[in-house]
């Protein structure tokens, strides 16, 4: 892991009662993509329909391949249909972490 790695922090809020489905689909799709880059999806206590996701990519090429894949488009559309509001997506780079030297 390095400071140069591109990534996203994403907040998604599902329609009421659809949070579990959002987590299931997001997890399924990222696993099916074969992504070897780090990712974590977090629940918000008391907000069962809210998900925060951190996705990091090995490099810009890996990020571009993921974003440009036909599967990613299909998955995005399916996930967007579950949302109560547009997702918040912020591009990030690791700055400091327990695994960075």
Biopython code that builds the backbone (N, CA, C, O; Angstrom):
import numpy as np
from Bio.PDB.StructureBuilder import StructureBuilder

atoms = [
    (1, "UNK", "N", (0.851, -1.162, 0.000)),
    (1, "UNK", "CA", (0.000, 0.000, 0.000)),
    (1, "UNK", "C", (0.899, 1.228, 0.000)),
    (1, "UNK", "O", (1.908, 1.279, 0.705)),
    (2, "UNK", "N", (0.519, 2.210, -0.798)),
    (2, "UNK", "CA", (1.355, 3.398, -0.910)),
    (2, "UNK", "C", (0.494, 4.647, -1.028)),
    (2, "UNK", "O", (-0.685, 4.570, -1.375)),
    (3, "UNK", "N", (1.083, 5.781, -0.740)),
    (3, "UNK", "CA", (0.365, 7.046, -0.815)),
    (3, "UNK", "C", (-0.123, 7.363, -2.216)),
    (3, "UNK", "O", (-1.050, 8.156, -2.379)),
    (4, "UNK", "N", (0.483, 6.759, -3.230)),
    (4, "UNK", "CA", (0.100, 7.063, -4.609)),
    (4, "UNK", "C", (-1.133, 6.291, -5.079)),
    (4, "UNK", "O", (-1.629, 6.542, -6.177)),
    (5, "UNK", "N", (-1.629, 5.373, -4.281)),
    (5, "UNK", "CA", (-2.761, 4.562, -4.711)),
    (5, "UNK", "C", (-4.047, 5.378, -4.773)),
    (5, "UNK", "O", (-4.390, 6.071, -3.815)),
    (6, "UNK", "N", (-4.767, 5.298, -5.907)),
    (6, "UNK", "CA", (-6.045, 5.996, -5.995)),
    (6, "UNK", "C", (-7.137, 5.213, -5.281)),
    (6, "UNK", "O", (-7.048, 3.995, -5.132)),
    (7, "UNK", "N", (-8.152, 5.918, -4.849)),
    (7, "UNK", "CA", (-9.264, 5.245, -4.202)),
    (7, "UNK", "C", (-10.457, 6.155, -4.050)),
    (7, "UNK", "O", (-10.436, 7.316, -4.462)),
    (8, "UNK", "N", (-11.510, 5.603, -3.445)),
    (8, "UNK", "CA", (-12.739, 6.342, -3.193)),
    (8, "UNK", "C", (-13.247, 6.049, -1.792)),
    (8, "UNK", "O", (-13.083, 4.945, -1.274)),
    (9, "UNK", "N", (-13.861, 7.048, -1.192)),
    (9, "UNK", "CA", (-14.728, 6.866, -0.041)),
    (9, "UNK", "C", (-16.124, 7.162, -0.583)),
    (9, "UNK", "O", (-16.354, 8.208, -1.191)),
    (10, "UNK", "N", (-17.053, 6.231, -0.357)),
    (10, "UNK", "CA", (-18.389, 6.342, -0.931)),
    (10, "UNK", "C", (-19.433, 6.159, 0.168)),
    (10, "UNK", "O", (-19.341, 5.244, 0.986)),
    (11, "UNK", "N", (-20.414, 7.036, 0.171)),
    (11, "UNK", "CA", (-21.553, 6.902, 1.079)),
    (11, "UNK", "C", (-22.780, 6.601, 0.221)),
    (11, "UNK", "O", (-23.084, 7.316, -0.734)),
    (12, "UNK", "N", (-23.476, 5.527, 0.585)),
    (12, "UNK", "CA", (-24.706, 5.182, -0.113)),
    (12, "UNK", "C", (-25.811, 4.970, 0.914)),
    (12, "UNK", "O", (-25.612, 4.306, 1.932)),
    (13, "UNK", "N", (-26.971, 5.539, 0.635)),
    (13, "UNK", "CA", (-28.135, 5.379, 1.500)),
    (13, "UNK", "C", (-29.213, 4.674, 0.685)),
    (13, "UNK", "O", (-29.710, 5.206, -0.307)),
    (14, "UNK", "N", (-29.562, 3.472, 1.120)),
    (14, "UNK", "CA", (-30.575, 2.682, 0.429)),
    (14, "UNK", "C", (-31.970, 3.183, 0.769)),
    (14, "UNK", "O", (-32.181, 3.866, 1.771)),
    (15, "UNK", "N", (-32.915, 2.826, -0.090)),
    (15, "UNK", "CA", (-34.320, 3.088, 0.219)),
    (15, "UNK", "C", (-34.645, 2.365, 1.521)),
    (15, "UNK", "O", (-34.024, 1.350, 1.837)),
    (16, "UNK", "N", (-35.616, 2.879, 2.279)),
    (16, "UNK", "CA", (-35.940, 2.267, 3.573)),
    (16, "UNK", "C", (-36.135, 0.750, 3.490)),
    (16, "UNK", "O", (-36.892, 0.240, 2.665)),
    (17, "UNK", "N", (-35.426, 0.057, 4.374)),
    (17, "UNK", "CA", (-35.519, -1.396, 4.445)),
    (17, "UNK", "C", (-34.696, -2.147, 3.410)),
    (17, "UNK", "O", (-34.751, -3.375, 3.358)),
    (18, "UNK", "N", (-33.928, -1.431, 2.579)),
    (18, "UNK", "CA", (-33.152, -2.078, 1.518)),
    (18, "UNK", "C", (-31.656, -2.114, 1.809)),
    (18, "UNK", "O", (-30.867, -2.480, 0.938)),
    (19, "UNK", "N", (-31.258, -1.741, 3.015)),
    (19, "UNK", "CA", (-29.838, -1.697, 3.369)),
    (19, "UNK", "C", (-29.143, -3.041, 3.261)),
    (19, "UNK", "O", (-28.031, -3.123, 2.740)),
    (20, "UNK", "N", (-29.785, -4.099, 3.747)),
    (20, "UNK", "CA", (-29.163, -5.430, 3.657)),
    (20, "UNK", "C", (-28.926, -5.820, 2.205)),
    (20, "UNK", "O", (-27.887, -6.388, 1.871)),
    (21, "UNK", "N", (-29.891, -5.516, 1.345)),
    (21, "UNK", "CA", (-29.741, -5.835, -0.084)),
    (21, "UNK", "C", (-28.591, -5.041, -0.685)),
    (21, "UNK", "O", (-27.833, -5.573, -1.497)),
    (22, "UNK", "N", (-28.450, -3.778, -0.300)),
    (22, "UNK", "CA", (-27.346, -2.947, -0.782)),
    (22, "UNK", "C", (-26.006, -3.561, -0.398)),
    (22, "UNK", "O", (-25.116, -3.689, -1.240)),
    (23, "UNK", "N", (-25.857, -3.943, 0.874)),
    (23, "UNK", "CA", (-24.598, -4.566, 1.320)),
    (23, "UNK", "C", (-24.338, -5.873, 0.576)),
    (23, "UNK", "O", (-23.211, -6.137, 0.157)),
    (24, "UNK", "N", (-25.374, -6.687, 0.412)),
    (24, "UNK", "CA", (-25.215, -7.966, -0.278)),
    (24, "UNK", "C", (-24.773, -7.772, -1.725)),
    (24, "UNK", "O", (-23.831, -8.423, -2.177)),
    (25, "UNK", "N", (-25.445, -6.881, -2.455)),
    (25, "UNK", "CA", (-25.090, -6.653, -3.857)),
    (25, "UNK", "C", (-23.697, -6.050, -3.995)),
    (25, "UNK", "O", (-22.905, -6.496, -4.825)),
    (26, "UNK", "N", (-23.399, -5.044, -3.188)),
    (26, "UNK", "CA", (-22.091, -4.395, -3.279)),
    (26, "UNK", "C", (-20.973, -5.396, -2.995)),
    (26, "UNK", "O", (-19.950, -5.399, -3.680)),
    (27, "UNK", "N", (-21.166, -6.238, -1.992)),
    (27, "UNK", "CA", (-20.155, -7.252, -1.650)),
    (27, "UNK", "C", (-20.039, -8.291, -2.752)),
    (27, "UNK", "O", (-18.933, -8.661, -3.147)),
    (28, "UNK", "N", (-21.168, -8.758, -3.246)),
    (28, "UNK", "CA", (-21.173, -9.754, -4.329)),
    (28, "UNK", "C", (-20.443, -9.223, -5.557)),
    (28, "UNK", "O", (-19.611, -9.916, -6.141)),
    (29, "UNK", "N", (-20.758, -8.000, -5.940)),
    (29, "UNK", "CA", (-20.190, -7.464, -7.169)),
    (29, "UNK", "C", (-18.697, -7.206, -7.060)),
    (29, "UNK", "O", (-17.953, -7.447, -8.011)),
    (30, "UNK", "N", (-18.258, -6.723, -5.926)),
    (30, "UNK", "CA", (-16.827, -6.468, -5.809)),
    (30, "UNK", "C", (-16.051, -7.787, -5.784)),
    (30, "UNK", "O", (-14.941, -7.865, -6.311)),
    (31, "UNK", "N", (-16.633, -8.819, -5.173)),
    (31, "UNK", "CA", (-15.984, -10.141, -5.185)),
    (31, "UNK", "C", (-15.978, -10.730, -6.589)),
    (31, "UNK", "O", (-14.969, -11.286, -7.022)),
    (32, "UNK", "N", (-17.098, -10.614, -7.308)),
    (32, "UNK", "CA", (-17.187, -11.149, -8.664)),
    (32, "UNK", "C", (-16.253, -10.431, -9.627)),
    (32, "UNK", "O", (-15.842, -11.002, -10.637)),
    (33, "UNK", "N", (-15.918, -9.188, -9.322)),
    (33, "UNK", "CA", (-15.033, -8.437, -10.209)),
    (33, "UNK", "C", (-13.619, -8.994, -10.189)),
    (33, "UNK", "O", (-12.806, -8.682, -11.060)),
    (34, "UNK", "N", (-13.329, -9.826, -9.182)),
    (34, "UNK", "CA", (-11.986, -10.366, -9.050)),
    (34, "UNK", "C", (-11.011, -9.351, -8.479)),
    (34, "UNK", "O", (-9.798, -9.545, -8.543)),
    (35, "UNK", "N", (-11.534, -8.279, -7.924)),
    (35, "UNK", "CA", (-10.689, -7.222, -7.381)),
    (35, "UNK", "C", (-9.766, -7.783, -6.307)),
    (35, "UNK", "O", (-10.207, -8.449, -5.371)),
    (36, "UNK", "N", (-8.487, -7.505, -6.461)),
    (36, "UNK", "CA", (-7.521, -7.903, -5.438)),
    (36, "UNK", "C", (-7.098, -6.694, -4.609)),
    (36, "UNK", "O", (-6.333, -6.816, -3.652)),
    (37, "UNK", "N", (-7.607, -5.531, -4.991)),
    (37, "UNK", "CA", (-7.279, -4.305, -4.278)),
    (37, "UNK", "C", (-8.097, -4.230, -2.989)),
    (37, "UNK", "O", (-9.191, -4.792, -2.924)),
    (38, "UNK", "N", (-7.587, -3.544, -1.960)),
    (38, "UNK", "CA", (-8.289, -3.468, -0.676)),
    (38, "UNK", "C", (-9.628, -2.727, -0.772)),
    (38, "UNK", "O", (-9.765, -1.741, -1.496)),
    (39, "UNK", "N", (-10.587, -3.222, -0.035)),
    (39, "UNK", "CA", (-11.884, -2.559, 0.092)),
    (39, "UNK", "C", (-12.492, -2.945, 1.421)),
    (39, "UNK", "O", (-12.200, -4.007, 1.973)),
    (40, "UNK", "N", (-13.343, -2.067, 1.929)),
    (40, "UNK", "CA", (-14.075, -2.338, 3.163)),
    (40, "UNK", "C", (-15.412, -1.616, 3.066)),
    (40, "UNK", "O", (-15.486, -0.475, 2.608)),
    (41, "UNK", "N", (-16.459, -2.292, 3.502)),
    (41, "UNK", "CA", (-17.786, -1.691, 3.538)),
    (41, "UNK", "C", (-18.228, -1.637, 4.991)),
    (41, "UNK", "O", (-18.180, -2.639, 5.705)),
    (42, "UNK", "N", (-18.658, -0.461, 5.418)),
    (42, "UNK", "CA", (-18.970, -0.243, 6.827)),
    (42, "UNK", "C", (-20.431, 0.120, 7.018)),
    (42, "UNK", "O", (-21.019, 0.856, 6.225)),
    (43, "UNK", "N", (-21.010, -0.420, 8.099)),
    (43, "UNK", "CA", (-22.362, -0.068, 8.504)),
    (43, "UNK", "C", (-22.297, 1.071, 9.508)),
    (43, "UNK", "O", (-21.305, 1.239, 10.217)),
    (44, "UNK", "N", (-23.359, 1.842, 9.556)),
    (44, "UNK", "CA", (-23.474, 2.938, 10.507)),
    (44, "UNK", "C", (-24.439, 2.502, 11.609)),
    (44, "UNK", "O", (-25.600, 2.213, 11.321)),
    (45, "UNK", "N", (-23.989, 2.448, 12.856)),
    (45, "UNK", "CA", (-24.887, 2.054, 13.940)),
    (45, "UNK", "C", (-26.155, 2.923, 13.953)),
    (45, "UNK", "O", (-26.082, 4.150, 13.898)),
    (46, "UNK", "N", (-27.294, 2.272, 14.026)),
    (46, "UNK", "CA", (-28.564, 2.986, 14.070)),
    (46, "UNK", "C", (-29.066, 3.466, 12.716)),
    (46, "UNK", "O", (-30.147, 4.049, 12.630)),
    (47, "UNK", "N", (-28.294, 3.230, 11.657)),
    (47, "UNK", "CA", (-28.701, 3.620, 10.302)),
    (47, "UNK", "C", (-28.543, 2.398, 9.389)),
    (47, "UNK", "O", (-27.590, 2.336, 8.612)),
    (48, "UNK", "N", (-29.457, 1.433, 9.468)),
    (48, "UNK", "CA", (-29.292, 0.171, 8.753)),
    (48, "UNK", "C", (-29.293, 0.289, 7.227)),
    (48, "UNK", "O", (-28.897, -0.647, 6.532)),
    (49, "UNK", "N", (-29.730, 1.421, 6.713)),
    (49, "UNK", "CA", (-29.775, 1.584, 5.262)),
    (49, "UNK", "C", (-28.609, 2.412, 4.726)),
    (49, "UNK", "O", (-28.575, 2.733, 3.538)),
    (50, "UNK", "N", (-27.644, 2.766, 5.597)),
    (50, "UNK", "CA", (-26.492, 3.569, 5.185)),
    (50, "UNK", "C", (-25.232, 2.717, 5.143)),
    (50, "UNK", "O", (-24.942, 1.962, 6.071)),
    (51, "UNK", "N", (-24.486, 2.853, 4.043)),
    (51, "UNK", "CA", (-23.238, 2.121, 3.875)),
    (51, "UNK", "C", (-22.138, 3.116, 3.497)),
    (51, "UNK", "O", (-22.334, 3.979, 2.641)),
    (52, "UNK", "N", (-20.997, 2.985, 4.140)),
    (52, "UNK", "CA", (-19.786, 3.712, 3.765)),
    (52, "UNK", "C", (-18.806, 2.688, 3.217)),
    (52, "UNK", "O", (-18.631, 1.615, 3.794)),
    (53, "UNK", "N", (-18.176, 3.017, 2.116)),
    (53, "UNK", "CA", (-17.253, 2.096, 1.469)),
    (53, "UNK", "C", (-15.920, 2.802, 1.224)),
    (53, "UNK", "O", (-15.884, 3.972, 0.844)),
    (54, "UNK", "N", (-14.834, 2.077, 1.448)),
    (54, "UNK", "CA", (-13.495, 2.541, 1.095)),
    (54, "UNK", "C", (-12.943, 1.558, 0.087)),
    (54, "UNK", "O", (-12.835, 0.364, 0.365)),
    (55, "UNK", "N", (-12.594, 2.061, -1.085)),
    (55, "UNK", "CA", (-12.026, 1.226, -2.144)),
    (55, "UNK", "C", (-10.681, 1.828, -2.547)),
    (55, "UNK", "O", (-10.597, 3.014, -2.868)),
    (56, "UNK", "N", (-9.644, 1.017, -2.528)),
    (56, "UNK", "CA", (-8.324, 1.453, -2.975)),
    (56, "UNK", "C", (-7.913, 0.579, -4.158)),
    (56, "UNK", "O", (-8.262, -0.600, -4.220)),
    (57, "UNK", "N", (-7.177, 1.161, -5.086)),
    (57, "UNK", "CA", (-6.724, 0.452, -6.273)),
    (57, "UNK", "C", (-5.203, 0.425, -6.304)),
    (57, "UNK", "O", (-4.547, 1.323, -5.775)),
    (58, "UNK", "N", (-4.647, -0.604, -6.923)),
    (58, "UNK", "CA", (-3.193, -0.759, -7.003)),
    (58, "UNK", "C", (-2.554, 0.455, -7.670)),
    (58, "UNK", "O", (-1.512, 0.944, -7.233)),
    (59, "UNK", "N", (-3.198, 0.933, -8.738)),
    (59, "UNK", "CA", (-2.681, 2.072, -9.494)),
    (59, "UNK", "C", (-3.804, 2.630, -10.369)),
    (59, "UNK", "O", (-4.918, 2.106, -10.368)),
    (60, "UNK", "N", (-3.505, 3.689, -11.110)),
    (60, "UNK", "CA", (-4.517, 4.315, -11.967)),
    (60, "UNK", "C", (-5.037, 3.341, -13.024)),
    (60, "UNK", "O", (-6.213, 3.393, -13.383)),
    (61, "UNK", "N", (-4.175, 2.456, -13.527)),
    (61, "UNK", "CA", (-4.598, 1.473, -14.526)),
    (61, "UNK", "C", (-5.650, 0.529, -13.975)),
    (61, "UNK", "O", (-6.639, 0.240, -14.649)),
    (62, "UNK", "N", (-5.447, 0.045, -12.751)),
    (62, "UNK", "CA", (-6.419, -0.855, -12.124)),
    (62, "UNK", "C", (-7.741, -0.135, -11.894)),
    (62, "UNK", "O", (-8.811, -0.710, -12.090)),
    (63, "UNK", "N", (-7.663, 1.113, -11.482)),
    (63, "UNK", "CA", (-8.874, 1.911, -11.268)),
    (63, "UNK", "C", (-9.625, 2.097, -12.586)),
    (63, "UNK", "O", (-10.845, 1.933, -12.632)),
    (64, "UNK", "N", (-8.913, 2.434, -13.643)),
    (64, "UNK", "CA", (-9.534, 2.640, -14.954)),
    (64, "UNK", "C", (-10.163, 1.360, -15.492)),
    (64, "UNK", "O", (-11.262, 1.389, -16.046)),
    (65, "UNK", "N", (-9.465, 0.236, -15.329)),
    (65, "UNK", "CA", (-10.020, -1.044, -15.805)),
    (65, "UNK", "C", (-11.307, -1.384, -15.072)),
    (65, "UNK", "O", (-12.275, -1.824, -15.692)),
    (66, "UNK", "N", (-11.329, -1.187, -13.762)),
    (66, "UNK", "CA", (-12.526, -1.465, -12.980)),
    (66, "UNK", "C", (-13.671, -0.551, -13.408)),
    (66, "UNK", "O", (-14.783, -1.014, -13.662)),
    (67, "UNK", "N", (-13.393, 0.736, -13.486)),
    (67, "UNK", "CA", (-14.442, 1.697, -13.819)),
    (67, "UNK", "C", (-14.952, 1.531, -15.238)),
    (67, "UNK", "O", (-16.112, 1.842, -15.511)),
    (68, "UNK", "N", (-14.120, 1.052, -16.145)),
    (68, "UNK", "CA", (-14.508, 0.926, -17.545)),
    (68, "UNK", "C", (-15.093, -0.416, -17.931)),
    (68, "UNK", "O", (-15.460, -0.622, -19.088)),
    (69, "UNK", "N", (-15.186, -1.328, -16.986)),
    (69, "UNK", "CA", (-15.675, -2.660, -17.327)),
    (69, "UNK", "C", (-17.190, -2.657, -17.531)),
    (69, "UNK", "O", (-17.914, -1.886, -16.902)),
    (70, "UNK", "N", (-17.650, -3.529, -18.418)),
    (70, "UNK", "CA", (-19.090, -3.660, -18.666)),
    (70, "UNK", "C", (-19.810, -4.101, -17.394)),
    (70, "UNK", "O", (-20.919, -3.646, -17.115)),
    (71, "UNK", "N", (-19.180, -4.984, -16.628)),
    (71, "UNK", "CA", (-19.797, -5.455, -15.393)),
    (71, "UNK", "C", (-20.011, -4.297, -14.421)),
    (71, "UNK", "O", (-21.051, -4.227, -13.766)),
    (72, "UNK", "N", (-19.047, -3.396, -14.319)),
    (72, "UNK", "CA", (-19.177, -2.268, -13.393)),
    (72, "UNK", "C", (-20.389, -1.414, -13.752)),
    (72, "UNK", "O", (-21.096, -0.941, -12.861)),
    (73, "UNK", "N", (-20.636, -1.213, -15.038)),
    (73, "UNK", "CA", (-21.812, -0.446, -15.455)),
    (73, "UNK", "C", (-23.092, -1.144, -15.031)),
    (73, "UNK", "O", (-24.012, -0.506, -14.520)),
    (74, "UNK", "N", (-23.155, -2.455, -15.242)),
    (74, "UNK", "CA", (-24.343, -3.226, -14.871)),
    (74, "UNK", "C", (-24.569, -3.142, -13.365)),
    (74, "UNK", "O", (-25.684, -2.908, -12.899)),
    (75, "UNK", "N", (-23.485, -3.340, -12.614)),
    (75, "UNK", "CA", (-23.585, -3.328, -11.153)),
    (75, "UNK", "C", (-24.004, -1.964, -10.638)),
    (75, "UNK", "O", (-24.831, -1.861, -9.732)),
    (76, "UNK", "N", (-23.431, -0.918, -11.219)),
    (76, "UNK", "CA", (-23.778, 0.435, -10.789)),
    (76, "UNK", "C", (-25.270, 0.686, -10.957)),
    (76, "UNK", "O", (-25.927, 1.205, -10.055)),
    (77, "UNK", "N", (-25.798, 0.314, -12.119)),
    (77, "UNK", "CA", (-27.226, 0.541, -12.373)),
    (77, "UNK", "C", (-28.094, -0.212, -11.375)),
    (77, "UNK", "O", (-29.081, 0.327, -10.876)),
    (78, "UNK", "N", (-27.732, -1.448, -11.086)),
    (78, "UNK", "CA", (-28.518, -2.250, -10.152)),
    (78, "UNK", "C", (-28.462, -1.651, -8.738)),
    (78, "UNK", "O", (-29.473, -1.603, -8.037)),
    (79, "UNK", "N", (-27.293, -1.205, -8.338)),
    (79, "UNK", "CA", (-27.147, -0.597, -7.013)),
    (79, "UNK", "C", (-27.846, 0.759, -6.964)),
    (79, "UNK", "O", (-28.506, 1.070, -5.972)),
    (80, "UNK", "N", (-27.718, 1.569, -8.006)),
    (80, "UNK", "CA", (-28.362, 2.882, -8.016)),
    (80, "UNK", "C", (-29.877, 2.765, -7.873)),
    (80, "UNK", "O", (-30.511, 3.643, -7.289)),
    (81, "UNK", "N", (-30.458, 1.698, -8.397)),
    (81, "UNK", "CA", (-31.903, 1.483, -8.267)),
    (81, "UNK", "C", (-32.327, 1.278, -6.816)),
    (81, "UNK", "O", (-33.486, 1.509, -6.472)),
    (82, "UNK", "N", (-31.399, 0.847, -5.964)),
    (82, "UNK", "CA", (-31.705, 0.619, -4.547)),
    (82, "UNK", "C", (-31.617, 1.887, -3.695)),
    (82, "UNK", "O", (-32.099, 1.910, -2.562)),
    (83, "UNK", "N", (-31.005, 2.933, -4.235)),
    (83, "UNK", "CA", (-30.667, 4.099, -3.406)),
    (83, "UNK", "C", (-31.804, 5.093, -3.261)),
    (83, "UNK", "O", (-32.588, 5.315, -4.183)),
    (84, "UNK", "N", (-31.871, 5.687, -2.069)),
    (84, "UNK", "CA", (-32.855, 6.718, -1.758)),
    (84, "UNK", "C", (-32.370, 8.102, -2.180)),
    (84, "UNK", "O", (-33.162, 9.037, -2.301)),
    (85, "UNK", "N", (-31.059, 8.226, -2.403)),
    (85, "UNK", "CA", (-30.462, 9.507, -2.787)),
    (85, "UNK", "C", (-29.197, 9.214, -3.579)),
    (85, "UNK", "O", (-28.669, 8.104, -3.508)),
    (86, "UNK", "N", (-28.699, 10.192, -4.335)),
    (86, "UNK", "CA", (-27.467, 9.952, -5.089)),
    (86, "UNK", "C", (-26.313, 9.615, -4.136)),
    (86, "UNK", "O", (-26.236, 10.159, -3.034)),
    (87, "UNK", "N", (-25.421, 8.720, -4.562)),
    (87, "UNK", "CA", (-24.279, 8.397, -3.712)),
    (87, "UNK", "C", (-23.318, 9.586, -3.619)),
    (87, "UNK", "O", (-23.224, 10.413, -4.527)),
    (88, "UNK", "N", (-22.624, 9.639, -2.510)),
    (88, "UNK", "CA", (-21.555, 10.619, -2.320)),
    (88, "UNK", "C", (-20.252, 9.873, -2.562)),
    (88, "UNK", "O", (-19.963, 8.899, -1.867)),
    (89, "UNK", "N", (-19.464, 10.310, -3.532)),
    (89, "UNK", "CA", (-18.205, 9.623, -3.845)),
    (89, "UNK", "C", (-17.090, 10.653, -3.887)),
    (89, "UNK", "O", (-17.135, 11.615, -4.653)),
    (90, "UNK", "N", (-16.087, 10.430, -3.044)),
    (90, "UNK", "CA", (-14.952, 11.341, -2.936)),
    (90, "UNK", "C", (-13.692, 10.578, -3.308)),
    (90, "UNK", "O", (-13.416, 9.518, -2.746)),
    (91, "UNK", "N", (-12.926, 11.112, -4.252)),
    (91, "UNK", "CA", (-11.656, 10.486, -4.625)),
    (91, "UNK", "C", (-10.637, 10.768, -3.525)),
    (91, "UNK", "O", (-10.516, 11.897, -3.050)),
    (92, "UNK", "N", (-9.904, 9.724, -3.127)),
    (92, "UNK", "CA", (-8.932, 9.844, -2.036)),
    (92, "UNK", "C", (-7.624, 9.148, -2.404)),
    (92, "UNK", "O", (-7.554, 8.375, -3.360)),
    (93, "UNK", "N", (-6.608, 9.440, -1.628)),
    (93, "UNK", "CA", (-5.310, 8.759, -1.671)),
    (93, "UNK", "C", (-4.911, 8.491, -0.227)),
    (93, "UNK", "O", (-5.127, 9.346, 0.631)),
    (94, "UNK", "N", (-4.336, 7.327, 0.065)),
    (94, "UNK", "CA", (-3.868, 7.086, 1.438)),
    (94, "UNK", "C", (-2.838, 8.147, 1.826)),
    (94, "UNK", "O", (-1.951, 8.472, 1.037)),
    (95, "UNK", "N", (-2.952, 8.669, 3.005)),
    (95, "UNK", "CA", (-1.985, 9.659, 3.500)),
    (95, "UNK", "C", (-1.181, 9.078, 4.663)),
    (95, "UNK", "O", (0.041, 9.206, 4.734)),
    (96, "UNK", "N", (-1.912, 8.438, 5.564)),
    (96, "UNK", "CA", (-1.259, 7.752, 6.673)),
    (96, "UNK", "C", (-2.140, 6.586, 7.086)),
    (96, "UNK", "O", (-3.368, 6.683, 7.081)),
    (97, "UNK", "N", (-1.505, 5.498, 7.438)),
    (97, "UNK", "CA", (-2.231, 4.300, 7.864)),
    (97, "UNK", "C", (-1.260, 3.412, 8.619)),
    (97, "UNK", "O", (-0.044, 3.582, 8.531)),
    (98, "UNK", "N", (-1.804, 2.475, 9.351)),
    (98, "UNK", "CA", (-0.951, 1.590, 10.159)),
    (98, "UNK", "C", (0.030, 0.807, 9.291)),
    (98, "UNK", "O", (1.110, 0.444, 9.756)),
    (99, "UNK", "N", (-0.330, 0.546, 8.045)),
    (99, "UNK", "CA", (0.540, -0.264, 7.184)),
    (99, "UNK", "C", (1.478, 0.565, 6.324)),
    (99, "UNK", "O", (2.328, -0.004, 5.638)),
    (100, "UNK", "N", (1.354, 1.916, 6.333)),
    (100, "UNK", "CA", (2.269, 2.766, 5.583)),
    (100, "UNK", "C", (3.497, 3.086, 6.434)),
    (100, "UNK", "O", (3.382, 3.353, 7.630)),
    (101, "UNK", "N", (4.626, 3.057, 5.828)),
    (101, "UNK", "CA", (5.865, 3.355, 6.539)),
    (101, "UNK", "C", (6.210, 4.805, 6.430)),
    (101, "UNK", "O", (7.227, 5.240, 6.971)),
]
sb = StructureBuilder()
sb.init_structure("model")
sb.init_model(0)
sb.init_chain("A")
sb.init_seg("    ")
for serial, (resi, resn, name, xyz) in enumerate(atoms, 1):
    if name == "N":
        sb.init_residue(resn, " ", resi, " ")
    sb.init_atom(name, np.array(xyz, "f"), 0.0, 1.0, " ", f" {name:<3s}", serial, name[0])
structure = sb.get_structure()
